[in-house]
Amino acid sequence: METPNKPDHAKSLLAVAMLCGGAVYSQSAQAAIYTYVDKDGTRWLTNTPKKGNKYKLVAKYGAPQKQKQPKAVAPAPASRSQPASGGVPRFHCGGQTQAQLERKLAPHLNSIRMHAQRYGVDENLVRAVMKQESCFNPSAQSRAGAMGLMQLMPGTADMMGVNNAWDPHENIMGGVKYLGQMLREFNGDKQLALAAYNAGPGAVRKYNGIPPYRETQAYVSRIMGEYNRLQQAPVAQASGFQRNARVTPAAARGSGWAKPVQAFTVFRGLE
């Protein structure tokens, strides 16, 4: 996801998204992105940290692992973002039934409700976004580096105060907090907020509405369809949230992370 073209929070998300999303085409060596705060309180990003313990790792890049292609799955439509995991389009959910998806959702209902109430976001909207983003898979990882249930990019997770994006509770917090910011940015308009979550608020402002991107328009339509379905459905019962969920070895070692486009110098952008 991209971010606003204004100083607060924007440049960092845009910078990290560009590095993570566009990096798949590069052939450069392995690298990592660090953040640090200088004596004036300004936060910076760099891939060339100096000695000292003030640097915090926010993204890591390496050659993507080869993955087996799923059988009998139609190719995803051309889009501006990558599938959540395994090469299966997010909206497809691998052919899982609604009952299977509901069982995967159940452990996270309390966490969804807690953060939806905290950040003023409709719980059903959070559920619909989560289904679209990860099919309720806490170990989902996109080829661009987005992580977990709400598919947080590393820079987004860092700015939302997420310490461990693989912890479902923290991941939900970061995604709901960001979605709440998008709702406030666009005066409570759910469709514009969803478009901003997918394509970036800058694109929504540029086109004064949902951007004319096929993937973004389909993304908004699918989530709103699921949201409207949930509005008519009986209220689900929460069964507690999971913390410190098991992370697959592939996710732990960064499988699927893209290579950086090129070496870059220190730049501002997290204020």
C-alpha positions in Angstrom: 0.0 0.0 0.0 1.1 3.6 -0.7 0.7 6.6 1.5 -0.2 10.3 1.3 2.1 12.9 -0.4 2.5 15.0 2.7 5.1 15.1 5.4 3.2 13.2 8.2 3.7 9.5 7.8 3.6 9.6 4.0 7.0 9.6 2.6 8.2 6.7 4.7 5.4 4.4 3.5 5.8 5.5 -0.1 9.6 5.0 0.1 9.4 1.5 1.6 6.5 0.5 -0.7 8.5 1.6 -3.7 11.6 -0.4 -2.5 9.6 -3.5 -1.6 7.1 -3.4 -4.5 9.4 -2.5 -7.3 12.4 -4.3 -6.1 11.4 -7.6 -7.6 12.9 -6.6 -10.9 16.4 -5.9 -9.5 19.4 -8.1 -9.6 21.4 -6.3 -6.9 22.9 -8.0 -3.8 21.2 -8.7 -0.5 20.4 -5.6 1.6 18.4 -4.4 4.5 16.6 -1.1 5.5 17.1 0.5 8.9 15.5 3.4 10.7 17.0 5.6 13.3 16.2 8.9 15.1 18.7 11.7 15.2 19.4 14.1 18.1 16.7 16.5 16.8 14.0 13.8 16.9 13.8 13.3 13.1 13.4 9.8 11.9 15.4 8.6 8.9 15.7 5.5 6.7 19.0 4.0 5.4 20.5 0.8 4.0 24.0 1.7 5.2 23.9 1.8 9.1 26.9 3.0 11.0 28.2 1.3 14.1 26.0 1.7 17.2 22.7 0.3 18.5 20.4 3.2 17.5 19.4 1.5 14.2 16.3 -0.6 13.9 15.8 -3.1 11.2 12.5 -2.5 9.3 12.9 -4.5 6.1 15.1 -7.3 4.8 15.7 -8.3 1.2 17.1 -11.4 -0.4 16.7 -13.7 -3.4 13.1 -15.0 -3.4 12.6 -18.7 -2.8 11.2 -20.9 -5.5 7.7 -21.9 -4.7 5.5 -24.7 -6.1 2.8 -23.3 -8.3 -0.8 -24.3 -7.2 -2.6 -26.7 -9.5 -5.7 -25.8 -11.4 -5.7 -22.1 -10.4 -6.6 -19.5 -13.0 -3.9 -16.8 -13.3 -4.6 -13.6 -11.3 -5.7 -10.6 -13.3 -3.2 -7.9 -14.0 -2.9 -5.7 -10.9 -0.7 -3.3 -9.1 -0.1 -5.6 -6.1 0.9 -9.2 -5.6 -1.2 -12.1 -4.2 -0.9 -12.6 -0.4 0.9 -16.0 -0.6 1.5 -19.1 -2.7 0.6 -17.4 -6.0 -3.1 -17.6 -5.3 -5.1 -14.4 -5.8 -6.3 -13.0 -2.4 -9.9 -13.0 -3.4 -9.7 -16.7 -4.4 -8.7 -18.0 -0.9 -7.6 -21.3 -2.5 -11.1 -22.6 -2.9 -11.8 -22.6 0.8 -15.5 -22.8 1.9 -17.1 -20.1 3.9 -17.3 -22.5 6.9 -13.5 -23.1 6.7 -12.8 -19.4 6.5 -15.1 -18.8 9.5 -13.1 -21.3 11.5 -9.8 -19.6 10.6 -11.4 -16.2 11.6 -12.7 -17.3 15.0 -9.5 -17.1 17.1 -9.1 -13.4 16.0 -12.6 -12.1 16.7 -11.8 -10.6 20.1 -8.7 -8.9 18.7 -10.7 -7.5 15.8 -13.4 -6.1 18.1 -10.9 -4.6 20.5 -9.0 -2.6 17.9 -12.1 -1.8 15.8 -13.6 -0.2 18.9 -10.3 1.5 19.8 -9.8 3.1 16.4 -13.4 3.7 15.4 -13.6 1.2 12.5 -16.6 -1.0 11.8 -15.8 -4.5 12.8 -17.4 -6.0 9.7 -15.3 -3.8 7.5 -12.1 -5.1 9.3 -13.3 -8.7 8.7 -14.0 -8.0 5.0 -10.5 -6.4 4.5 -8.8 -9.2 6.3 -10.5 -11.8 4.2 -9.5 -10.0 1.0 -5.9 -9.4 2.2 -5.0 -12.8 3.7 -8.0 -15.2 3.8 -7.5 -15.1 7.6 -4.0 -16.7 7.3 -1.7 -15.1 9.9 1.4 -16.4 8.1 0.4 -15.0 4.7 3.3 -13.1 3.0 3.2 -11.3 -0.4 6.0 -11.3 -2.9 6.4 -7.6 -2.1 7.0 -8.3 1.6 3.5 -7.6 3.1 2.9 -9.6 6.2 0.2 -11.4 8.1 -3.6 -11.0 8.4 -3.8 -7.4 7.3 -0.8 -7.6 4.9 1.2 -4.9 6.5 4.3 -3.6 4.7 7.3 -3.3 7.0 7.3 0.5 6.9 3.6 0.7 7.6 4.0 -1.8 10.5 6.8 0.3 12.0 4.9 3.6 11.8 1.7 2.0 13.3 3.8 0.9 16.3 3.8 -2.8 15.4 6.8 -4.6 16.9 6.1 -8.0 15.5 4.0 -8.1 12.4 3.7 -11.9 12.6 1.9 -11.6 15.9 -1.8 -11.7 14.8 -2.9 -9.3 17.6 -0.3 -6.7 16.7 -0.9 -7.2 13.0 -4.6 -6.5 13.4 -3.8 -3.5 15.5 -1.6 -2.0 12.9 -4.0 -2.7 10.0 -7.1 -1.4 11.8 -5.2 1.7 13.0 -4.1 2.5 9.4 -7.6 1.8 8.1 -9.0 4.2 10.7 -6.6 6.9 9.5 -7.8 6.4 5.9 -11.4 6.6 7.0 -10.7 9.9 8.8 -8.7 11.1 5.8 -11.7 10.6 3.5 -14.5 11.7 5.9 -15.7 8.3 6.7 -16.2 7.2 3.1 -15.6 3.4 3.2 -15.0 3.0 -0.5 -12.4 5.7 -0.6 -10.7 4.5 2.5 -10.5 1.0 1.0 -9.1 2.4 -2.2 -6.5 4.3 -0.2 -5.6 1.1 1.8 -4.9 -0.6 -1.6 -3.5 2.1 -3.9 -2.5 4.8 -1.5 -4.3 8.0 -0.4 -2.3 10.0 -2.9 -3.9 8.1 -5.8 -7.4 8.7 -4.3 -6.7 12.4 -4.1 -5.2 12.6 -7.5 -8.3 11.1 -9.1 -10.7 12.6 -6.6 -12.2 9.1 -6.1 -11.4 5.5 -6.6 -8.4 5.4 -9.0 -9.0 3.9 -12.4 -6.9 0.8 -11.6 -8.6 -2.4 -12.4 -7.2 -4.2 -9.4 -8.1 -1.4 -7.0 -11.7 -1.1 -8.3 -12.1 -4.9 -8.0 -10.5 -4.8 -4.5 -13.1 -2.2 -3.3 -16.0 -4.0 -5.0 -15.1 -7.4 -3.4 -14.6 -6.0 0.1 -17.8 -3.9 0.0 -19.7 -7.0 -1.2 -18.3 -9.0 1.7 -19.0 -6.1 4.1 -22.7 -5.9 3.0 -23.0 -9.7 3.4 -21.7 -9.5 6.9 -24.1 -6.6 7.8 -26.9 -9.0 7.1 -25.4 -12.0 8.8 -25.8 -13.1 12.5 -23.2 -11.7 14.9 -20.3 -14.2 15.3 -19.1 -15.2 18.7 -15.5 -14.4 19.6 -13.3 -17.1 21.0 -10.2 -15.1 22.0 -7.2 -13.9 20.0 -3.9 -15.6 19.4 -0.5 -14.1 20.3 2.9 -15.3 19.3 1.4 -17.4 16.5 3.6 -20.0 14.9 5.6 -18.5 12.0 6.5 -20.8 9.2 10.3 -21.4 8.6 9.9 -19.8 5.2 8.4 -16.6 6.6 11.0 -16.5 9.4 13.9 -16.6 7.0 12.3 -14.0 4.7 11.1 -16.2 1.8 9.6 -14.1 -0.9 11.3 -10.8 0.0 12.3 -8.9 -3.1 15.8 -7.6 -3.9 16.3 -3.8 -3.6 16.0 -1.8 -6.8 19.4 -0.1 -6.2 21.5 1.1 -3.4 20.1 4.2 -1.8 21.4 6.9 0.5 19.9 8.0 3.8 16.7 10.0 3.4 14.1 11.5 5.6 10.5 10.4 5.6 9.1 9.0 8.9 7.9 12.2 10.4 
